[in-house]
């Protein structure tokens, strides 16, 4: 086998982090309903933050924000429409927040309470006792991707990487690598049946794969939109795009190579994770 002809990555989770059974010891204590008059999302976040802090719950404000946002159908509190911050919640929503907050008061991790968590742009189902991926694990994924990029594997070639993850848990590492390296083969193993089952469930794509396939660099749909834009936009008209963090530089270079489109990248905004995610492109006068 030629060196780097096929690549095997043994991604180890470290001692004592997988395969253990977690138990939740629920006490008879039940949280009291929010104080009279508390009905908006902002008020509820403040209320439950105080309750969590009083009970010594780590990341009290973040926990309350995630729970309230989840009940209102959003990933994060910051992503809610501002109008929802002060709009009164329904009795069902208030009851749901109380129930989820009760679980947090028993120190159940937020990821298990919500039943899902984002990792490297993937929304993964989370259930106990399967290990919850840590934010630091994303750095491991980035490192592997950097190493693979340096080898410049060709799509579909015999040199496409073979990746082995030992202790797959929810499948976060394997699935995030596979999503960004579609030419690779991934083998994920774990000694726990719950982990294997959850990885398999997370591997089923509930979204249309065609909606996620943007070509080799993920630019196919973007460039198609931009090529049509001059015919659709008025002078100074704008396009706003949500893109992969790799794309702002690629889009900028692509636009500079096509001055006949009269399109300029005027702003790049980051998401809540600090990644360049949103583009503002504006048409100038011919």
C-alpha positions as a LaTeX table, in Angstrom:
\begin{tabular}{lrrr}
\hline
Residue & $x$ (\AA) & $y$ (\AA) & $z$ (\AA) \\
\hline
Unk1 & 0.00 & 0.00 & 0.00 \\
Unk2 & 1.41 & 3.33 & $-1.01$ \\
Unk3 & 1.93 & 5.81 & 1.80 \\
Unk4 & $-1.17$ & 8.03 & 2.06 \\
Unk5 & $-2.69$ & 5.92 & $-0.74$ \\
Unk6 & $-5.37$ & 5.11 & 1.80 \\
Unk7 & $-5.55$ & 6.82 & 5.11 \\
Unk8 & $-6.71$ & 5.37 & 8.38 \\
Unk9 & $-7.61$ & 7.71 & 11.19 \\
Unk10 & $-8.12$ & 6.12 & 14.59 \\
Unk11 & $-10.12$ & 8.73 & 16.44 \\
Unk12 & $-9.92$ & 7.77 & 20.08 \\
Unk13 & $-12.20$ & 9.30 & 22.66 \\
Unk14 & $-9.95$ & 8.96 & 25.65 \\
Unk15 & $-10.32$ & 6.75 & 28.73 \\
Unk16 & $-13.54$ & 6.54 & 30.61 \\
Unk17 & $-15.61$ & 8.64 & 28.23 \\
Unk18 & $-17.66$ & 6.01 & 26.44 \\
Unk19 & $-19.62$ & 2.93 & 27.29 \\
Unk20 & $-20.66$ & 3.93 & 30.81 \\
Unk21 & $-24.27$ & 3.97 & 31.89 \\
Unk22 & $-25.57$ & 7.25 & 33.20 \\
Unk23 & $-28.29$ & 7.41 & 35.79 \\
Unk24 & $-30.45$ & 10.33 & 36.84 \\
Unk25 & $-31.41$ & 10.54 & 40.50 \\
Unk26 & $-34.60$ & 12.57 & 40.61 \\
Unk27 & $-35.57$ & 14.01 & 43.94 \\
Unk28 & $-39.09$ & 14.76 & 45.06 \\
Unk29 & $-38.49$ & 18.50 & 44.70 \\
Unk30 & $-40.66$ & 20.11 & 42.05 \\
Unk31 & $-40.06$ & 23.61 & 40.70 \\
Unk32 & $-42.65$ & 26.20 & 41.47 \\
Unk33 & $-44.46$ & 27.92 & 38.58 \\
Unk34 & $-42.95$ & 31.23 & 37.47 \\
Unk35 & $-43.93$ & 34.27 & 39.46 \\
Unk36 & $-47.22$ & 35.90 & 38.52 \\
Unk37 & $-46.90$ & 38.21 & 35.53 \\
Unk38 & $-43.98$ & 36.38 & 33.92 \\
Unk39 & $-45.11$ & 35.43 & 30.43 \\
Unk40 & $-42.61$ & 36.64 & 27.83 \\
Unk41 & $-39.53$ & 34.79 & 26.62 \\
Unk42 & $-37.18$ & 37.44 & 28.01 \\
Unk43 & $-38.85$ & 37.37 & 31.44 \\
Unk44 & $-38.76$ & 33.58 & 31.55 \\
Unk45 & $-35.09$ & 33.44 & 30.66 \\
Unk46 & $-34.30$ & 35.88 & 33.47 \\
Unk47 & $-36.50$ & 33.98 & 35.94 \\
Unk48 & $-35.06$ & 30.54 & 35.24 \\
Unk49 & $-31.52$ & 31.93 & 35.16 \\
Unk50 & $-32.02$ & 33.11 & 38.73 \\
Unk51 & $-33.51$ & 29.76 & 39.76 \\
Unk52 & $-30.66$ & 27.81 & 38.17 \\
Unk53 & $-28.05$ & 30.07 & 39.75 \\
Unk54 & $-29.64$ & 29.65 & 43.17 \\
Unk55 & $-29.54$ & 25.87 & 42.76 \\
Unk56 & $-25.91$ & 25.93 & 41.55 \\
Unk57 & $-26.68$ & 24.79 & 38.00 \\
Unk58 & $-23.70$ & 25.42 & 35.66 \\
Unk59 & $-24.18$ & 27.78 & 32.71 \\
Unk60 & $-27.45$ & 28.99 & 34.18 \\
Unk61 & $-28.28$ & 31.65 & 31.61 \\
Unk62 & $-27.24$ & 29.55 & 28.63 \\
Unk63 & $-29.39$ & 26.69 & 29.92 \\
Unk64 & $-32.48$ & 28.86 & 30.31 \\
Unk65 & $-31.97$ & 30.45 & 26.89 \\
Unk66 & $-31.65$ & 27.09 & 25.14 \\
Unk67 & $-34.77$ & 25.73 & 26.84 \\
Unk68 & $-36.94$ & 28.76 & 26.07 \\
Unk69 & $-35.67$ & 28.94 & 22.48 \\
Unk70 & $-36.33$ & 25.22 & 21.99 \\
Unk71 & $-39.93$ & 25.54 & 23.14 \\
Unk72 & $-40.39$ & 28.46 & 20.74 \\
Unk73 & $-38.98$ & 26.44 & 17.85 \\
Unk74 & $-35.50$ & 27.98 & 17.56 \\
Unk75 & $-31.96$ & 26.68 & 18.03 \\
Unk76 & $-30.76$ & 29.66 & 20.07 \\
Unk77 & $-32.40$ & 32.52 & 21.90 \\
Unk78 & $-30.48$ & 35.01 & 19.76 \\
Unk79 & $-31.96$ & 33.52 & 16.59 \\
Unk80 & $-35.53$ & 34.23 & 17.71 \\
Unk81 & $-37.35$ & 37.03 & 15.95 \\
Unk82 & $-37.19$ & 40.08 & 18.27 \\
Unk83 & $-40.98$ & 40.20 & 18.34 \\
Unk84 & $-41.01$ & 36.83 & 20.12 \\
Unk85 & $-38.84$ & 38.12 & 22.96 \\
Unk86 & $-41.72$ & 40.10 & 24.47 \\
Unk87 & $-44.74$ & 38.23 & 23.09 \\
Unk88 & $-46.74$ & 36.35 & 25.77 \\
Unk89 & $-46.33$ & 32.58 & 25.67 \\
Unk90 & $-49.24$ & 30.15 & 25.68 \\
Unk91 & $-50.08$ & 28.09 & 28.75 \\
Unk92 & $-48.82$ & 24.98 & 26.95 \\
Unk93 & $-45.48$ & 26.66 & 26.22 \\
Unk94 & $-45.14$ & 27.81 & 29.82 \\
Unk95 & $-45.86$ & 24.28 & 31.08 \\
Unk96 & $-43.30$ & 22.81 & 28.68 \\
Unk97 & $-40.63$ & 25.26 & 29.86 \\
Unk98 & $-41.41$ & 24.32 & 33.48 \\
Unk99 & $-41.05$ & 20.62 & 32.70 \\
Unk100 & $-37.77$ & 21.02 & 30.81 \\
Unk101 & $-36.39$ & 23.35 & 33.47 \\
Unk102 & $-37.26$ & 20.76 & 36.12 \\
Unk103 & $-34.99$ & 18.28 & 34.32 \\
Unk104 & $-32.19$ & 20.84 & 34.22 \\
Unk105 & $-32.60$ & 21.35 & 37.96 \\
Unk106 & $-31.86$ & 17.64 & 38.31 \\
Unk107 & $-28.61$ & 18.42 & 36.44 \\
Unk108 & $-29.56$ & 16.60 & 33.28 \\
Unk109 & $-27.40$ & 18.01 & 30.44 \\
Unk110 & $-29.17$ & 20.45 & 28.14 \\
Unk111 & $-28.36$ & 18.26 & 25.14 \\
Unk112 & $-30.41$ & 15.39 & 26.58 \\
Unk113 & $-33.21$ & 17.73 & 27.61 \\
Unk114 & $-33.54$ & 19.14 & 24.10 \\
Unk115 & $-32.98$ & 15.74 & 22.50 \\
Unk116 & $-30.67$ & 17.20 & 19.86 \\
Unk117 & $-27.48$ & 19.19 & 19.44 \\
Unk118 & $-25.59$ & 20.86 & 16.61 \\
Unk119 & $-22.11$ & 19.67 & 15.72 \\
Unk120 & $-20.13$ & 20.98 & 12.75 \\
Unk121 & $-23.32$ & 22.16 & 11.06 \\
Unk122 & $-25.16$ & 18.86 & 11.64 \\
Unk123 & $-28.21$ & 18.57 & 13.88 \\
Unk124 & $-27.75$ & 15.29 & 15.77 \\
Unk125 & $-30.20$ & 13.45 & 17.99 \\
Unk126 & $-28.98$ & 13.07 & 21.58 \\
Unk127 & $-30.25$ & 10.50 & 24.08 \\
Unk128 & $-28.71$ & 9.12 & 27.28 \\
Unk129 & $-26.51$ & 7.26 & 27.99 \\
Unk130 & $-24.66$ & 8.01 & 24.73 \\
Unk131 & $-21.76$ & 10.42 & 25.21 \\
Unk132 & $-22.42$ & 14.05 & 24.27 \\
Unk133 & $-19.82$ & 15.51 & 21.87 \\
Unk134 & $-17.87$ & 18.39 & 23.37 \\
Unk135 & $-17.15$ & 21.67 & 21.56 \\
Unk136 & $-13.46$ & 20.79 & 21.73 \\
Unk137 & $-14.16$ & 17.72 & 19.59 \\
Unk138 & $-14.94$ & 20.06 & 16.71 \\
Unk139 & $-11.28$ & 21.09 & 16.82 \\
Unk140 & $-10.28$ & 17.46 & 16.27 \\
Unk141 & $-12.55$ & 17.31 & 13.23 \\
Unk142 & $-11.02$ & 20.53 & 11.88 \\
Unk143 & $-7.53$ & 19.09 & 12.34 \\
Unk144 & $-8.40$ & 15.94 & 10.41 \\
Unk145 & $-9.93$ & 18.03 & 7.62 \\
Unk146 & $-6.80$ & 20.16 & 7.41 \\
Unk147 & $-4.63$ & 17.06 & 7.09 \\
Unk148 & $-6.86$ & 15.58 & 4.40 \\
Unk149 & $-6.88$ & 18.88 & 2.49 \\
Unk150 & $-3.08$ & 18.91 & 2.41 \\
Unk151 & $-3.10$ & 15.58 & 0.61 \\
Unk152 & $-5.50$ & 16.91 & $-2.04$ \\
Unk153 & $-7.42$ & 13.74 & $-2.59$ \\
Unk154 & $-9.30$ & 13.54 & $-5.87$ \\
Unk155 & $-13.01$ & 12.75 & $-5.74$ \\
Unk156 & $-13.66$ & 9.06 & $-6.36$ \\
Unk157 & $-9.99$ & 8.16 & $-6.70$ \\
Unk158 & $-8.45$ & 5.08 & $-5.05$ \\
Unk159 & $-6.67$ & 7.49 & $-2.74$ \\
Unk160 & $-9.87$ & 8.68 & $-1.08$ \\
Unk161 & $-9.45$ & 8.52 & 2.70 \\
Unk162 & $-10.65$ & 5.62 & 4.80 \\
Unk163 & $-11.69$ & 6.85 & 8.25 \\
Unk164 & $-12.17$ & 4.74 & 11.36 \\
Unk165 & $-13.76$ & 6.20 & 14.49 \\
Unk166 & $-13.32$ & 4.15 & 17.64 \\
Unk167 & $-16.06$ & 4.90 & 20.17 \\
Unk168 & $-18.52$ & 6.65 & 17.85 \\
Unk169 & $-21.19$ & 7.61 & 20.42 \\
Unk170 & $-23.72$ & 9.73 & 18.53 \\
Unk171 & $-21.67$ & 9.52 & 15.34 \\
Unk172 & $-20.79$ & 13.21 & 15.51 \\
Unk173 & $-17.17$ & 12.83 & 14.35 \\
Unk174 & $-17.83$ & 10.26 & 11.63 \\
Unk175 & $-20.88$ & 12.00 & 10.20 \\
Unk176 & $-19.33$ & 15.47 & 10.22 \\
Unk177 & $-16.23$ & 14.16 & 8.43 \\
Unk178 & $-18.36$ & 12.26 & 5.92 \\
Unk179 & $-20.49$ & 15.34 & 5.25 \\
Unk180 & $-17.41$ & 17.38 & 4.40 \\
Unk181 & $-15.49$ & 14.55 & 2.72 \\
Unk182 & $-18.18$ & 12.85 & 0.62 \\
Unk183 & $-15.49$ & 10.99 & $-1.33$ \\
Unk184 & $-14.34$ & 9.18 & 1.82 \\
Unk185 & $-15.34$ & 5.89 & 3.44 \\
Unk186 & $-16.14$ & 5.93 & 7.14 \\
Unk187 & $-16.31$ & 3.03 & 9.58 \\
Unk188 & $-17.73$ & 3.84 & 13.02 \\
Unk189 & $-17.52$ & 1.34 & 15.88 \\
Unk190 & $-18.61$ & 1.34 & 19.51 \\
Unk191 & $-19.02$ & $-1.34$ & 22.18 \\
Unk192 & $-22.44$ & 0.01 & 23.21 \\
Unk193 & $-25.57$ & $-0.97$ & 21.29 \\
Unk194 & $-27.19$ & 2.37 & 22.19 \\
Unk195 & $-24.32$ & 4.25 & 20.55 \\
Unk196 & $-24.43$ & 2.14 & 17.37 \\
Unk197 & $-28.20$ & 2.59 & 17.14 \\
Unk198 & $-27.98$ & 6.35 & 17.64 \\
Unk199 & $-25.17$ & 6.72 & 15.09 \\
Unk200 & $-27.25$ & 4.77 & 12.57 \\
Unk201 & $-30.27$ & 7.00 & 13.26 \\
Unk202 & $-28.22$ & 10.18 & 12.91 \\
Unk203 & $-26.81$ & 8.85 & 9.63 \\
Unk204 & $-30.28$ & 8.77 & 8.00 \\
Unk205 & $-30.67$ & 12.06 & 6.13 \\
Unk206 & $-34.03$ & 13.58 & 6.99 \\
Unk207 & $-33.23$ & 16.40 & 4.59 \\
Unk208 & $-33.21$ & 16.17 & 0.82 \\
Unk209 & $-29.60$ & 15.24 & $-0.11$ \\
Unk210 & $-29.97$ & 17.26 & $-3.30$ \\
Unk211 & $-30.56$ & 20.35 & $-1.18$ \\
Unk212 & $-27.20$ & 19.79 & 0.50 \\
Unk213 & $-25.18$ & 18.92 & $-2.60$ \\
Unk214 & $-23.44$ & 21.99 & $-3.95$ \\
Unk215 & $-20.83$ & 20.27 & $-6.06$ \\
Unk216 & $-17.16$ & 19.67 & $-5.33$ \\
Unk217 & $-16.63$ & 23.00 & $-3.55$ \\
Unk218 & $-20.27$ & 23.57 & $-2.64$ \\
Unk219 & $-20.48$ & 26.53 & $-5.02$ \\
Unk220 & $-22.74$ & 25.19 & $-7.79$ \\
Unk221 & $-26.03$ & 26.68 & $-6.59$ \\
Unk222 & $-24.35$ & 29.87 & $-5.38$ \\
Unk223 & $-22.71$ & 30.61 & $-8.73$ \\
Unk224 & $-25.94$ & 29.77 & $-10.56$ \\
Unk225 & $-27.82$ & 32.32 & $-8.45$ \\
Unk226 & $-25.13$ & 34.96 & $-8.94$ \\
Unk227 & $-25.03$ & 34.41 & $-12.70$ \\
Unk228 & $-28.79$ & 35.06 & $-12.88$ \\
Unk229 & $-28.72$ & 38.01 & $-10.48$ \\
Unk230 & $-27.95$ & 40.82 & $-12.98$ \\
Unk231 & $-31.18$ & 39.98 & $-14.84$ \\
Unk232 & $-33.26$ & 39.94 & $-11.67$ \\
Unk233 & $-31.86$ & 42.76 & $-9.54$ \\
Unk234 & $-32.49$ & 46.45 & $-9.85$ \\
Unk235 & $-29.55$ & 48.83 & $-9.53$ \\
Unk236 & $-28.22$ & 48.56 & $-5.95$ \\
Unk237 & $-30.38$ & 45.46 & $-5.43$ \\
Unk238 & $-29.09$ & 42.97 & $-2.87$ \\
Unk239 & $-28.62$ & 39.24 & $-2.42$ \\
Unk240 & $-28.25$ & 37.71 & 1.04 \\
Unk241 & $-26.79$ & 34.20 & 1.27 \\
Unk242 & $-26.16$ & 31.71 & 4.03 \\
Unk243 & $-23.04$ & 29.77 & 3.08 \\
Unk244 & $-20.35$ & 27.43 & 4.30 \\
Unk245 & $-17.52$ & 29.22 & 6.17 \\
Unk246 & $-15.20$ & 28.36 & 3.25 \\
Unk247 & $-17.35$ & 30.22 & 0.76 \\
Unk248 & $-16.87$ & 33.96 & 1.43 \\
Unk249 & $-13.35$ & 33.87 & 0.00 \\
Unk250 & $-14.43$ & 31.67 & $-2.91$ \\
Unk251 & $-17.40$ & 33.91 & $-3.70$ \\
Unk252 & $-15.23$ & 37.02 & $-3.56$ \\
Unk253 & $-12.71$ & 35.52 & $-5.98$ \\
Unk254 & $-15.47$ & 34.29 & $-8.29$ \\
Unk255 & $-17.09$ & 37.74 & $-8.45$ \\
Unk256 & $-13.76$ & 39.47 & $-9.08$ \\
Unk257 & $-13.19$ & 37.18 & $-12.05$ \\
Unk258 & $-16.56$ & 38.17 & $-13.55$ \\
Unk259 & $-16.70$ & 41.99 & $-13.56$ \\
Unk260 & $-19.37$ & 41.85 & $-16.28$ \\
Unk261 & $-21.90$ & 40.82 & $-13.60$ \\
Unk262 & $-21.48$ & 44.14 & $-11.72$ \\
Unk263 & $-21.87$ & 42.34 & $-8.40$ \\
Unk264 & $-19.85$ & 43.19 & $-5.30$ \\
Unk265 & $-19.45$ & 41.39 & $-1.99$ \\
Unk266 & $-20.12$ & 44.26 & 0.40 \\
Unk267 & $-20.34$ & 42.50 & 3.78 \\
Unk268 & $-19.66$ & 39.19 & 5.54 \\
Unk269 & $-21.32$ & 38.46 & 8.88 \\
Unk270 & $-20.45$ & 35.71 & 11.35 \\
Unk271 & $-22.85$ & 33.30 & 13.04 \\
Unk272 & $-23.09$ & 32.81 & 16.82 \\
Unk273 & $-20.14$ & 30.41 & 16.66 \\
Unk274 & $-17.94$ & 33.08 & 15.11 \\
Unk275 & $-17.84$ & 31.48 & 11.66 \\
Unk276 & $-18.26$ & 33.54 & 8.50 \\
Unk277 & $-21.73$ & 32.44 & 7.48 \\
Unk278 & $-23.74$ & 35.21 & 5.80 \\
Unk279 & $-22.99$ & 37.26 & 2.69 \\
Unk280 & $-24.42$ & 40.53 & 1.41 \\
Unk281 & $-23.87$ & 40.96 & $-2.33$ \\
Unk282 & $-25.01$ & 44.11 & $-4.09$ \\
Unk283 & $-25.44$ & 45.03 & $-7.73$ \\
Unk284 & $-23.69$ & 48.21 & $-8.88$ \\
Unk285 & $-24.60$ & 50.36 & $-11.88$ \\
Unk286 & $-23.13$ & 49.19 & $-15.21$ \\
\hline
\end{tabular}
